[in-house]
């Protein structure tokens, strides 16, 4: 996600894409096809997931079809495009959630990324609607081939589900939906991702809900996933992950966990030994507090929730991918 420069102050070009890249046109058909749906604006884990998705795409490990923003920050798409462009993917499609122009969501680090890196999308006025982009990308994909990696609010997912032919398109094209949310099995009240759009979350979760398999990477995947502290000493000043880290934490130790990078790695099958799948035969439900709990004995035979089996190995893998160039 990077091409023509739109009013940016470009640093000396020290950051270069990863060395062991595979041309995007020559990727193996076996590489997982993914669409990333993110509340990319102010949380560390969203930018790490996007950076890692780009690195794995360059290495031919995934096919990153596109990225959609699910928060009403008009600069989110510009910053997403800036990160994609930094990794050599200036042509990667980016979509914005309905209502982005209102600018009601915290910008966080998005303005810094857009100011310091080249990009061709200036704001949400330059990008397509996220649901329309979902529909286009899915229609162009082989049947049962796309994994949606949902790292934020549910607005775009609900829009896709409730749009013309939504359930049929999802059933035909989507292999699996991987959502970062919940705390299973016992459950918790609504937290960040649900709170972004509670009605949309209910549409995706409550019966009949999403018409295909869902894997839930719950809150336990990020509590001890503290990563990125080495970026200030191991990467160039214009490395997109370093820019975001410095904006959030300076060069101090990370002050937050990372939930989204583990979710992304699980979704694409990277480092499978780091994860364990639980709750087979059950499903997430909206509980009495309006949050998520796990219900056993569901008819959703293929849903699971995901916990960490190897925290040290996971953290080391994320650190390695964050500093890749």
C-alpha positions as CSV (number, residue, x, y, z in Angstrom):
1,X,0.0,0.0,0.0
2,X,2.4,2.8,-1.3
3,X,2.8,4.9,-4.6
4,X,2.7,8.6,-5.4
5,X,3.5,10.9,-2.6
6,X,0.6,13.0,-1.2
7,X,2.1,16.0,0.7
8,X,4.4,14.0,2.9
9,X,7.8,14.8,4.4
10,X,9.8,11.8,3.1
11,X,12.8,10.7,5.3
12,X,16.0,9.5,3.7
13,X,15.1,6.1,2.3
14,X,16.7,3.7,4.7
15,X,13.8,1.2,5.0
16,X,13.6,-1.2,2.1
17,X,11.2,-4.1,1.7
18,X,12.2,-7.6,2.9
19,X,15.0,-9.2,0.9
20,X,13.5,-12.6,0.3
21,X,10.5,-11.3,-1.6
22,X,8.5,-13.3,-4.1
23,X,6.8,-11.4,-6.9
24,X,3.1,-10.9,-6.1
25,X,2.2,-12.3,-9.5
26,X,4.1,-15.5,-8.8
27,X,2.7,-16.4,-5.4
28,X,1.8,-20.1,-4.8
29,X,-1.9,-20.8,-5.0
30,X,-1.4,-22.6,-1.7
31,X,-0.7,-19.4,0.2
32,X,-3.6,-18.3,2.3
33,X,-5.7,-15.5,0.8
34,X,-6.5,-12.9,3.5
35,X,-8.5,-9.7,4.0
36,X,-7.6,-7.7,7.1
37,X,-10.3,-5.7,8.8
38,X,-8.8,-3.4,11.4
39,X,-9.5,-0.5,13.8
40,X,-6.1,0.9,12.7
41,X,-5.7,4.2,14.5
42,X,-4.4,4.2,18.0
43,X,-3.6,0.7,19.2
44,X,-0.1,-0.9,18.8
45,X,-1.4,-4.3,17.8
46,X,-3.2,-3.2,14.7
47,X,-0.1,-1.7,13.1
48,X,2.0,-4.7,14.0
49,X,-0.6,-7.0,12.3
50,X,-0.5,-5.0,9.2
51,X,3.3,-4.9,9.1
52,X,3.5,-8.6,9.5
53,X,0.8,-9.3,6.9
54,X,2.9,-7.3,4.4
55,X,6.1,-9.1,5.3
56,X,4.5,-12.5,4.9
57,X,3.0,-11.4,1.6
58,X,6.4,-10.3,0.4
59,X,7.8,-13.7,1.4
60,X,5.0,-15.6,-0.5
61,X,3.5,-17.0,2.7
62,X,0.2,-15.3,2.3
63,X,-1.8,-13.4,-0.4
64,X,-2.9,-10.1,1.1
65,X,-5.9,-9.3,-1.0
66,X,-6.8,-6.0,0.7
67,X,-7.2,-4.1,4.0
68,X,-10.4,-2.3,5.3
69,X,-10.7,0.2,8.1
70,X,-13.6,-0.2,10.5
71,X,-13.2,3.1,12.4
72,X,-14.4,6.5,11.5
73,X,-11.0,8.1,11.2
74,X,-10.6,9.5,7.6
75,X,-6.8,9.3,7.9
76,X,-6.8,5.6,8.8
77,X,-6.8,4.6,5.1
78,X,-4.0,7.0,4.3
79,X,-1.9,5.5,7.1
80,X,-2.7,2.0,6.0
81,X,-1.7,2.9,2.5
82,X,1.5,4.4,3.8
83,X,2.4,1.2,5.6
84,X,1.6,-1.0,2.6
85,X,3.6,1.3,0.3
86,X,6.6,1.1,2.6
87,X,6.6,-2.7,2.1
88,X,6.4,-2.4,-1.7
89,X,2.6,-2.8,-1.9
90,X,1.4,0.5,-3.2
91,X,-1.3,-1.2,-5.3
92,X,-2.9,-3.0,-2.4
93,X,-6.7,-2.2,-2.2
94,X,-7.8,-0.3,0.9
95,X,-11.4,0.5,1.9
96,X,-13.0,2.8,4.6
97,X,-15.9,2.2,6.8
98,X,-19.2,4.0,6.2
99,X,-19.1,7.4,7.9
100,X,-15.3,7.8,7.9
101,X,-15.5,11.4,6.7
102,X,-17.1,12.4,10.0
103,X,-13.8,11.8,11.7
104,X,-15.2,10.9,15.1
105,X,-12.5,8.3,16.0
106,X,-9.1,9.1,17.6
107,X,-6.4,9.5,15.0
108,X,-3.7,8.1,17.2
109,X,-0.5,7.3,15.1
110,X,-2.2,7.5,11.7
111,X,-1.3,11.1,11.1
112,X,2.4,10.4,12.0
113,X,2.6,7.5,9.5
114,X,0.9,9.6,6.8
115,X,3.2,12.6,7.4
116,X,6.5,10.6,7.4
117,X,5.9,8.0,4.6
118,X,4.9,8.2,1.0
119,X,1.3,7.2,0.1
120,X,-1.3,7.8,-2.7
121,X,-4.5,7.8,-0.6
122,X,-4.9,11.2,1.0
123,X,-7.9,10.3,3.2
124,X,-11.2,8.4,3.1
125,X,-12.4,10.5,0.1
126,X,-9.9,8.7,-2.0
127,X,-10.8,5.1,-1.0
128,X,-13.8,2.8,-1.8
129,X,-16.4,1.8,0.7
130,X,-15.2,-1.1,2.7
131,X,-18.2,-3.3,2.1
132,X,-18.0,-2.7,-1.6
133,X,-14.4,-3.6,-1.6
134,X,-15.1,-6.8,0.4
135,X,-17.7,-7.8,-2.3
136,X,-15.3,-7.1,-5.1
137,X,-12.4,-9.0,-3.6
138,X,-14.5,-12.0,-2.6
139,X,-16.2,-12.2,-6.1
140,X,-12.7,-12.3,-7.6
141,X,-11.4,-15.1,-5.4
142,X,-11.7,-18.8,-5.8
143,X,-14.5,-20.5,-3.8
144,X,-13.8,-21.2,-0.2
145,X,-10.4,-19.6,-0.3
146,X,-10.5,-16.4,1.7
147,X,-9.7,-16.0,5.4
148,X,-11.0,-12.7,6.9
149,X,-8.9,-11.5,9.8
150,X,-11.1,-9.2,11.9
151,X,-9.1,-7.1,14.4
152,X,-11.5,-4.4,15.3
153,X,-15.1,-3.4,15.1
154,X,-17.8,-5.5,13.4
155,X,-19.3,-2.8,11.1
156,X,-17.9,-4.0,7.8
157,X,-18.6,-7.6,8.6
158,X,-22.3,-6.8,9.4
159,X,-22.5,-4.7,6.2
160,X,-21.2,-7.6,4.1
161,X,-23.5,-10.0,5.8
162,X,-26.6,-7.8,5.5
163,X,-25.8,-6.6,1.9
164,X,-27.3,-8.0,-1.3
165,X,-26.5,-11.6,-1.5
166,X,-24.3,-11.4,1.6
167,X,-24.8,-14.8,3.2
168,X,-24.5,-16.5,-0.2
169,X,-21.3,-14.7,-1.1
170,X,-19.8,-15.4,2.3
171,X,-20.7,-19.1,2.1
172,X,-19.3,-19.4,-1.4
173,X,-16.0,-17.5,-1.0
174,X,-15.0,-17.3,2.7
175,X,-13.1,-20.2,4.1
176,X,-13.1,-18.9,7.7
177,X,-13.6,-15.7,9.7
178,X,-11.0,-15.2,12.5
179,X,-12.0,-12.6,15.1
180,X,-10.0,-11.0,17.8
181,X,-12.5,-10.6,20.7
182,X,-13.9,-12.2,23.8
183,X,-12.5,-14.0,26.8
184,X,-13.5,-17.6,26.7
185,X,-15.0,-19.8,28.0
186,X,-16.4,-17.9,30.9
187,X,-16.9,-14.6,29.1
188,X,-16.8,-10.9,29.9
189,X,-18.9,-7.8,29.2
190,X,-18.4,-5.9,26.0
191,X,-14.9,-4.7,25.4
192,X,-13.2,-2.6,22.8
193,X,-14.0,-4.4,19.5
194,X,-17.7,-4.9,20.4
195,X,-18.0,-1.4,21.8
196,X,-17.0,0.2,18.4
197,X,-20.4,-1.0,17.0
198,X,-22.5,-3.1,19.3
199,X,-25.4,-3.5,16.8
200,X,-23.0,-4.8,14.2
201,X,-21.4,-7.2,16.7
202,X,-24.8,-8.6,17.6
203,X,-25.6,-9.1,13.9
204,X,-22.5,-11.1,13.3
205,X,-22.7,-13.2,16.5
206,X,-26.4,-13.7,17.4
207,X,-28.3,-16.4,15.6
208,X,-28.4,-16.8,12.6
209,X,-25.3,-14.6,12.4
210,X,-22.3,-15.3,10.3
211,X,-22.9,-18.2,8.0
212,X,-19.5,-19.9,8.1
213,X,-16.8,-21.1,10.5
214,X,-15.5,-18.6,13.1
215,X,-12.3,-18.9,15.1
216,X,-12.0,-16.5,18.0
217,X,-8.6,-15.3,19.2
218,X,-9.6,-14.2,22.6
219,X,-8.2,-11.7,25.1
220,X,-5.6,-14.2,26.5
221,X,-3.5,-14.1,23.3
222,X,-2.2,-10.6,24.0
223,X,-1.8,-10.2,27.7
224,X,1.9,-11.4,27.7
225,X,2.6,-10.5,24.1
226,X,4.8,-7.4,24.8
227,X,6.8,-6.8,21.7
228,X,8.6,-4.1,19.7
229,X,11.1,-2.7,22.2
230,X,14.0,-3.5,19.9
231,X,12.7,-1.5,17.0
232,X,14.4,1.7,18.0
233,X,17.8,0.0,18.0
234,X,17.5,-2.5,15.1
235,X,15.6,-0.6,12.4
236,X,16.0,2.6,10.4
237,X,14.1,5.7,11.4
238,X,11.7,5.4,8.5
239,X,10.7,1.8,9.2
240,X,6.9,2.0,9.6
241,X,6.8,-0.2,12.7
242,X,9.4,2.0,14.4
243,X,7.5,5.2,13.5
244,X,4.3,3.8,15.1
245,X,6.2,2.5,18.2
246,X,7.9,5.8,18.8
247,X,4.6,7.7,18.4
248,X,3.0,5.4,21.0
249,X,5.8,4.6,23.5
250,X,8.8,6.7,22.6
251,X,11.7,4.2,22.8
252,X,10.6,3.0,26.2
253,X,9.4,-0.6,26.8
254,X,5.9,-1.4,25.3
255,X,3.1,-0.2,27.5
256,X,0.5,-2.5,26.0
257,X,0.1,-6.1,24.9
258,X,-0.3,-7.2,21.3
259,X,-3.5,-9.1,20.5
260,X,-3.7,-8.6,16.7
261,X,-0.3,-9.9,15.6
262,X,-1.0,-13.3,17.3
263,X,-4.5,-13.4,15.7
264,X,-2.9,-12.7,12.3
265,X,-0.3,-15.4,12.7
266,X,-2.8,-17.9,13.9
267,X,-5.2,-17.1,11.0
268,X,-2.5,-17.8,8.3
269,X,-1.0,-20.9,10.0
270,X,2.3,-19.3,10.9
271,X,3.9,-20.9,13.9
272,X,1.0,-23.3,14.6
273,X,2.7,-24.8,17.6
274,X,2.2,-21.5,19.4
275,X,-1.6,-21.9,19.5
276,X,-4.2,-24.3,20.8
277,X,-7.8,-24.6,19.6
278,X,-10.4,-25.1,22.2
279,X,-14.2,-25.2,22.5
280,X,-14.9,-27.5,19.5
281,X,-18.6,-28.1,19.2
282,X,-19.4,-24.8,20.9
283,X,-19.8,-21.2,19.8
284,X,-19.6,-17.6,21.0
285,X,-22.9,-16.1,22.1
286,X,-24.0,-12.7,23.4
287,X,-24.2,-13.0,27.2
288,X,-26.5,-11.3,29.7
289,X,-23.9,-8.4,30.0
290,X,-23.9,-7.8,26.3
291,X,-20.4,-9.3,25.9
292,X,-19.2,-12.7,24.7
293,X,-19.3,-16.1,26.3
294,X,-18.7,-19.6,25.0
295,X,-21.7,-21.9,24.8
296,X,-21.1,-25.6,24.5
297,X,-23.3,-27.8,22.4
298,X,-23.8,-25.4,19.6
299,X,-24.8,-26.4,16.1
300,X,-21.7,-24.5,14.8
301,X,-19.6,-27.5,14.6
302,X,-16.5,-25.8,13.2
303,X,-16.1,-22.8,15.6
304,X,-13.2,-22.7,18.1
305,X,-11.5,-20.3,20.4
306,X,-7.8,-19.9,20.5
307,X,-5.3,-19.6,23.4
308,X,-1.5,-19.4,23.4
309,X,0.6,-22.6,23.9
310,X,4.1,-21.1,23.4
311,X,4.3,-17.5,24.5
312,X,8.1,-17.3,24.2
313,X,8.1,-18.7,20.7
314,X,5.3,-16.4,19.7
315,X,7.0,-13.3,21.0
316,X,10.2,-14.2,19.3
317,X,8.5,-14.8,16.0
318,X,6.6,-11.4,16.2
319,X,9.8,-9.5,17.1
320,X,11.6,-11.1,14.1
321,X,8.8,-10.1,11.7
322,X,8.4,-6.6,13.0
323,X,12.0,-5.7,12.3
324,X,12.0,-7.4,8.9
325,X,13.0,-5.3,5.9
